[in-house]
Amino acid sequence: MPQSRDNLERQLSLATKAREACANHLKEMGVDEKGLKKQPAWKSANATCRQLSRRLQRVAKKEQLTVEVAARKAAAESGDAEE
């Protein structure tokens, strides 16, 4: 079942906040910026953000395709009506 854009955007904002909170926690523990990429908790949070970003990109492509199909149908109907 496809998810709506609003739902995905909300999930992405929550996931981004969770990733930033994880990064801040790890930095407080003494992990530097490069070391974050080696931490399993940060890697998991980052993977969730990437996954949701990809889903949003696919939703945008599908929305664009739907608009193009509707435009083609409207053009085809107007072309049939003229004949």
DSSP file (Angstrom, degrees, kcal/mol; ACC not computed):
  #  RESIDUE AA STRUCTURE BP1 BP2  ACC     N-H-->O    O-->H-N    N-H-->O    O-->H-N    TCO  KAPPA ALPHA  PHI   PSI    X-CA   Y-CA   Z-CA
    1    1 A M              0   0    0      0, 0.0     2,-0.0     0, 0.0     0, 0.0   0.000 360.0 360.0 360.0 120.2    0.0    0.0    0.0
    2    2 A P        -     0   0    0      0, 0.0     2,-0.3     0, 0.0     0, 0.0  -0.345 360.0-131.5 -68.2 147.9    1.6    3.3   -1.1
    3    3 A Q        -     0   0    0      1,-0.1     2,-0.1    52,-0.0     0, 0.0  -0.667  21.8-107.5 -98.3 155.2    2.0    5.9    1.5
    4    4 A S     >  -     0   0    0     -2,-0.3     4,-2.3     1,-0.1     5,-0.2  -0.380  23.6-116.8 -79.4 159.8    1.1    9.5    1.1
    5    5 A R  H  > S+     0   0    0      1,-0.2     4,-2.7     2,-0.2     5,-0.2   0.906 115.1  53.2 -61.2 -43.2    3.6   12.3    0.7
    6    6 A D  H  > S+     0   0    0      1,-0.2     4,-2.2     2,-0.2    -1,-0.2   0.914 109.3  48.6 -60.3 -43.3    2.5   14.0    4.0
    7    7 A N  H  > S+     0   0    0      1,-0.2     4,-2.4     2,-0.2    -1,-0.2   0.925 113.1  46.6 -62.8 -45.7    3.0   10.8    5.9
    8    8 A L  H  X S+     0   0    0     -4,-2.3     4,-2.6     1,-0.2    -2,-0.2   0.891 111.1  51.6 -65.8 -39.5    6.4   10.2    4.4
    9    9 A E  H  X S+     0   0    0     -4,-2.7     4,-2.2     2,-0.2    -1,-0.2   0.894 110.8  48.8 -64.5 -38.7    7.5   13.8    5.1
   10   10 A R  H  X S+     0   0    0     -4,-2.2     4,-2.1    -5,-0.2    -2,-0.2   0.930 112.5  47.8 -65.4 -44.9    6.4   13.5    8.7
   11   11 A Q  H  X S+     0   0    0     -4,-2.4     4,-2.6     1,-0.2    -2,-0.2   0.890 111.0  51.7 -62.9 -38.9    8.3   10.2    9.1
   12   12 A L  H  X S+     0   0    0     -4,-2.6     4,-2.5     2,-0.2    -1,-0.2   0.901 108.4  50.3 -66.2 -40.4   11.4   11.7    7.5
   13   13 A S  H  X S+     0   0    0     -4,-2.2     4,-2.0     2,-0.2    -1,-0.2   0.905 112.6  47.2 -65.4 -39.0   11.3   14.7    9.8
   14   14 A L  H  X S+     0   0    0     -4,-2.1     4,-2.2     2,-0.2    -2,-0.2   0.909 112.8  49.1 -66.2 -41.5   11.0   12.4   12.8
   15   15 A A  H  X S+     0   0    0     -4,-2.6     4,-2.4     2,-0.2    -2,-0.2   0.878 109.9  51.7 -66.4 -37.3   13.8   10.2   11.6
   16   16 A T  H  X S+     0   0    0     -4,-2.5     4,-2.4     2,-0.2    -1,-0.2   0.909 110.0  49.0 -65.3 -41.9   16.1   13.2   10.9
   17   17 A K  H  X S+     0   0    0     -4,-2.0     4,-2.4     2,-0.2    -2,-0.2   0.902 111.1  50.1 -63.1 -40.2   15.5   14.4   14.5
   18   18 A A  H  X S+     0   0    0     -4,-2.2     4,-2.3     2,-0.2    -2,-0.2   0.897 110.5  49.8 -65.3 -39.7   16.3   10.9   15.8
   19   19 A R  H  X S+     0   0    0     -4,-2.4     4,-2.5     2,-0.2    -2,-0.2   0.909 111.8  48.0 -65.1 -41.7   19.5   10.8   13.8
   20   20 A E  H  X S+     0   0    0     -4,-2.4     4,-2.6     2,-0.2    -2,-0.2   0.887 111.3  50.6 -66.3 -38.3   20.5   14.2   15.1
   21   21 A A  H  X S+     0   0    0     -4,-2.4     4,-2.3     2,-0.2    -2,-0.2   0.903 111.4  48.6 -64.9 -40.4   19.8   13.2   18.6
   22   22 A C  H  X S+     0   0    0     -4,-2.3     4,-2.5     2,-0.2    -2,-0.2   0.918 111.7  49.2 -64.4 -43.5   21.8   10.1   18.2
   23   23 A A  H  X S+     0   0    0     -4,-2.5     4,-2.4     1,-0.2    -2,-0.2   0.915 111.4  49.2 -63.3 -42.8   24.7   12.0   16.7
   24   24 A N  H  X S+     0   0    0     -4,-2.6     4,-2.0     2,-0.2    -1,-0.2   0.904 111.2  49.8 -62.8 -41.1   24.6   14.5   19.6
   25   25 A H  H  X S+     0   0    0     -4,-2.3     4,-1.2     1,-0.2    -2,-0.2   0.921 112.4  47.0 -63.0 -44.2   24.6   11.8   22.2
   26   26 A L  H  <>S+     0   0    0     -4,-2.5     5,-2.3     1,-0.2     4,-0.3   0.872 109.9  53.2 -67.3 -36.0   27.5   10.1   20.5
   27   27 A K  H ><5S+     0   0    0     -4,-2.4     3,-1.3     1,-0.2    -1,-0.2   0.879 105.7  54.2 -66.5 -36.4   29.4   13.4   20.3
   28   28 A E  H 3<5S+     0   0    0     -4,-2.0    -1,-0.2     1,-0.3    -2,-0.2   0.818 104.4  55.8 -64.3 -29.1   28.9   13.9   24.0
   29   29 A M  T 3<5S-     0   0    0     -4,-1.2    -1,-0.3    -5,-0.1    -2,-0.2   0.496 129.9 -96.4 -82.2  -2.9   30.4   10.5   24.6
   30   30 A G  T < 5S+     0   0    0     -3,-1.3     2,-0.4     1,-0.3    -3,-0.2   0.569  74.9 143.1 104.1  10.0   33.5   11.6   22.7
   31   31 A V      < -     0   0    0     -5,-2.3    -1,-0.3    -8,-0.1    -2,-0.1  -0.704  41.5-139.1 -84.6 130.9   32.9   10.3   19.2
   32   32 A D     >  -     0   0    0     -2,-0.4     4,-0.8     1,-0.1     3,-0.1  -0.252  29.6 -93.9 -82.6 177.2   34.2   12.6   16.5
   33   33 A E  T >4 S+     0   0    0      1,-0.2     3,-0.7     2,-0.2     4,-0.5   0.885 125.8  46.6 -60.3 -43.1   32.4   13.5   13.2
   34   34 A K  G >4 S+     0   0    0      1,-0.2     3,-0.7     2,-0.2    -1,-0.2   0.832 106.6  60.3 -68.2 -31.6   34.2   10.8   11.2
   35   35 A G  G >4 S+     0   0    0      1,-0.2     3,-1.3     2,-0.2     4,-0.4   0.676  86.2  76.1 -71.8 -17.1   33.6    8.2   13.9
   36   36 A L  G X< S+     0   0    0     -4,-0.8     3,-1.7    -3,-0.7     7,-0.2   0.891  86.6  60.8 -60.0 -39.0   29.8    8.5   13.6
   37   37 A K  G <  S+     0   0    0     -3,-0.7    -1,-0.3    -4,-0.5    -2,-0.2   0.655 102.6  52.8 -65.8 -13.9   29.8    6.5   10.5
   38   38 A K  G <  S+     0   0    0     -3,-1.3    -1,-0.3    -4,-0.2    -2,-0.2   0.521  87.1  97.8 -96.3  -7.8   31.3    3.6   12.4
   39   39 A Q    <>  -     0   0    0     -3,-1.7     4,-2.5    -4,-0.4     5,-0.2  -0.713  66.6-146.6 -88.0 125.4   28.6    3.6   15.1
   40   40 A P  H  > S+     0   0    0      0, 0.0     4,-2.2     0, 0.0     5,-0.2   0.866  97.1  53.1 -58.5 -39.0   25.8    1.1   14.6
   41   41 A A  H  > S+     0   0    0      1,-0.2     4,-2.0     2,-0.2     5,-0.2   0.926 112.9  43.2 -64.6 -43.6   23.1    3.3   16.2
   42   42 A W  H  > S+     0   0    0      2,-0.2     4,-2.8    -6,-0.2     5,-0.2   0.896 111.9  54.2 -68.5 -39.3   23.9    6.2   13.9
   43   43 A K  H  X S+     0   0    0     -4,-2.5     4,-2.2    -7,-0.2    -2,-0.2   0.897 109.6  48.2 -61.4 -40.3   24.2    3.9   10.9
   44   44 A S  H  X S+     0   0    0     -4,-2.2     4,-2.0     2,-0.2    -1,-0.2   0.924 112.8  47.1 -66.3 -45.0   20.7    2.6   11.5
   45   45 A A  H  X S+     0   0    0     -4,-2.0     4,-1.8     1,-0.2    -2,-0.2   0.891 113.4  49.1 -64.4 -39.2   19.2    6.0   12.0
   46   46 A N  H  X S+     0   0    0     -4,-2.8     4,-2.5     2,-0.2    -1,-0.2   0.882 108.2  53.8 -67.7 -38.2   21.0    7.3    8.8
   47   47 A A  H  X S+     0   0    0     -4,-2.2     4,-2.6    -5,-0.2    -2,-0.2   0.891 106.9  51.9 -63.5 -39.3   19.7    4.3    6.9
   48   48 A T  H  X S+     0   0    0     -4,-2.0     4,-2.3     2,-0.2    -1,-0.2   0.915 110.0  48.9 -62.7 -42.7   16.2    5.0    7.9
   49   49 A C  H  X S+     0   0    0     -4,-1.8     4,-2.2     1,-0.2    -2,-0.2   0.918 112.2  48.0 -62.9 -43.7   16.5    8.6    6.7
   50   50 A R  H  X S+     0   0    0     -4,-2.5     4,-2.3     2,-0.2    -2,-0.2   0.909 110.8  51.5 -63.6 -41.6   18.0    7.5    3.4
   51   51 A Q  H  X S+     0   0    0     -4,-2.6     4,-2.1     1,-0.2    -2,-0.2   0.925 111.5  46.1 -62.3 -45.6   15.2    5.0    2.9
   52   52 A L  H  X S+     0   0    0     -4,-2.3     4,-2.2     1,-0.2    -1,-0.2   0.866 110.5  54.2 -66.7 -35.6   12.5    7.5    3.6
   53   53 A S  H  X S+     0   0    0     -4,-2.2     4,-2.1     2,-0.2    -1,-0.2   0.914 108.6  48.9 -63.4 -42.7   14.2   10.0    1.2
   54   54 A R  H  X S+     0   0    0     -4,-2.3     4,-2.2     2,-0.2    -2,-0.2   0.898 109.4  52.2 -64.3 -40.1   14.2    7.4   -1.6
   55   55 A R  H  X S+     0   0    0     -4,-2.1     4,-2.2     1,-0.2    -1,-0.2   0.912 108.7  50.7 -62.0 -41.5   10.5    6.7   -1.0
   56   56 A L  H  X S+     0   0    0     -4,-2.2     4,-2.3     1,-0.2    -1,-0.2   0.890 108.2  52.5 -63.2 -38.9    9.7   10.4   -1.2
   57   57 A Q  H  X S+     0   0    0     -4,-2.1     4,-2.2     1,-0.2    -1,-0.2   0.908 109.6  49.0 -63.1 -41.1   11.6   10.6   -4.5
   58   58 A R  H  X S+     0   0    0     -4,-2.2     4,-2.4     2,-0.2    -2,-0.2   0.882 109.3  52.1 -66.4 -37.6    9.6    7.8   -5.9
   59   59 A V  H  X S+     0   0    0     -4,-2.2     4,-2.6     2,-0.2    -2,-0.2   0.916 109.1  50.6 -63.2 -42.1    6.4    9.4   -4.8
   60   60 A A  H  X S+     0   0    0     -4,-2.3     4,-2.3     2,-0.2    -2,-0.2   0.907 110.7  48.9 -62.6 -41.9    7.4   12.6   -6.6
   61   61 A K  H  X S+     0   0    0     -4,-2.2     4,-2.5     2,-0.2    -1,-0.2   0.907 111.8  49.0 -64.0 -40.8    8.2   10.6   -9.7
   62   62 A K  H  X S+     0   0    0     -4,-2.4     4,-2.3     2,-0.2    -2,-0.2   0.897 110.4  50.3 -67.2 -39.1    4.8    8.9   -9.5
   63   63 A E  H  X S+     0   0    0     -4,-2.6     4,-2.0     2,-0.2    -1,-0.2   0.911 111.3  49.1 -62.6 -42.1    3.0   12.2   -9.0
   64   64 A Q  H  X S+     0   0    0     -4,-2.3     4,-2.2     1,-0.2    -2,-0.2   0.912 110.8  50.1 -63.9 -42.4    4.8   13.7  -12.0
   65   65 A L  H  X S+     0   0    0     -4,-2.5     4,-2.5     1,-0.2    -1,-0.2   0.893 108.7  52.5 -63.1 -40.3    3.9   10.6  -14.1
   66   66 A T  H  X S+     0   0    0     -4,-2.3     4,-2.3     1,-0.2    -1,-0.2   0.898 109.4  49.0 -62.9 -41.0    0.2   10.9  -13.1
   67   67 A V  H  X S+     0   0    0     -4,-2.0     4,-2.2     2,-0.2    -1,-0.2   0.911 111.6  49.3 -65.0 -42.1    0.2   14.6  -14.2
   68   68 A E  H  X S+     0   0    0     -4,-2.2     4,-2.3     2,-0.2    -2,-0.2   0.903 110.9  49.4 -64.6 -41.1    1.7   13.7  -17.5
   69   69 A V  H  X S+     0   0    0     -4,-2.5     4,-2.5     2,-0.2    -1,-0.2   0.916 110.9  50.0 -64.4 -42.8   -0.8   10.9  -18.1
   70   70 A A  H  X S+     0   0    0     -4,-2.3     4,-2.4     1,-0.2    -1,-0.2   0.893 110.6  50.3 -63.0 -39.1   -3.7   13.2  -17.3
   71   71 A A  H  X S+     0   0    0     -4,-2.2     4,-2.3     2,-0.2    -1,-0.2   0.904 110.9  48.6 -65.9 -40.8   -2.3   15.8  -19.7
   72   72 A R  H  X S+     0   0    0     -4,-2.3     4,-2.5     2,-0.2    -2,-0.2   0.904 111.8  49.3 -65.3 -40.8   -2.0   13.2  -22.5
   73   73 A K  H  X S+     0   0    0     -4,-2.5     4,-2.6     2,-0.2    -2,-0.2   0.914 111.6  49.0 -64.1 -41.8   -5.5   12.0  -21.9
   74   74 A A  H  X S+     0   0    0     -4,-2.4     4,-2.3     1,-0.2    -2,-0.2   0.898 112.6  48.1 -64.9 -39.5   -6.9   15.6  -21.9
   75   75 A A  H  X S+     0   0    0     -4,-2.3     4,-1.9     2,-0.2    -2,-0.2   0.896 112.3  48.9 -66.9 -39.6   -5.0   16.2  -25.1
   76   76 A A  H  X S+     0   0    0     -4,-2.5     4,-1.9     2,-0.2    -2,-0.2   0.899 112.2  48.1 -67.3 -40.3   -6.3   13.0  -26.7
   77   77 A E  H  X S+     0   0    0     -4,-2.6     4,-2.0     2,-0.2    -2,-0.2   0.893 112.4  48.4 -67.8 -39.4   -9.9   13.8  -25.7
   78   78 A S  H  X S+     0   0    0     -4,-2.3     4,-1.2     1,-0.2    -1,-0.2   0.853 110.7  52.1 -69.9 -32.1   -9.7   17.4  -27.0
   79   79 A G  H  X S+     0   0    0     -4,-1.9     4,-0.8     2,-0.2    -2,-0.2   0.864 110.7  47.4 -69.6 -36.1   -8.2   16.0  -30.2
   80   80 A D  H  < S+     0   0    0     -4,-1.9     3,-0.3     1,-0.2    -2,-0.2   0.851 108.8  55.0 -70.8 -35.2  -11.1   13.5  -30.6
   81   81 A A  H  < S+     0   0    0     -4,-2.0    -1,-0.2     1,-0.2    -2,-0.2   0.800 103.3  56.1 -69.8 -28.4  -13.6   16.3  -29.9
   82   82 A E  H  <        0   0    0     -4,-1.2    -1,-0.2     1,-0.2    -2,-0.2   0.783 360.0 360.0 -74.8 -26.6  -12.3   18.5  -32.7
   83   83 A E     <        0   0    0     -4,-0.8    -1,-0.2    -3,-0.3    -2,-0.2   0.480 360.0 360.0 -78.7 360.0  -12.7   15.8  -35.3
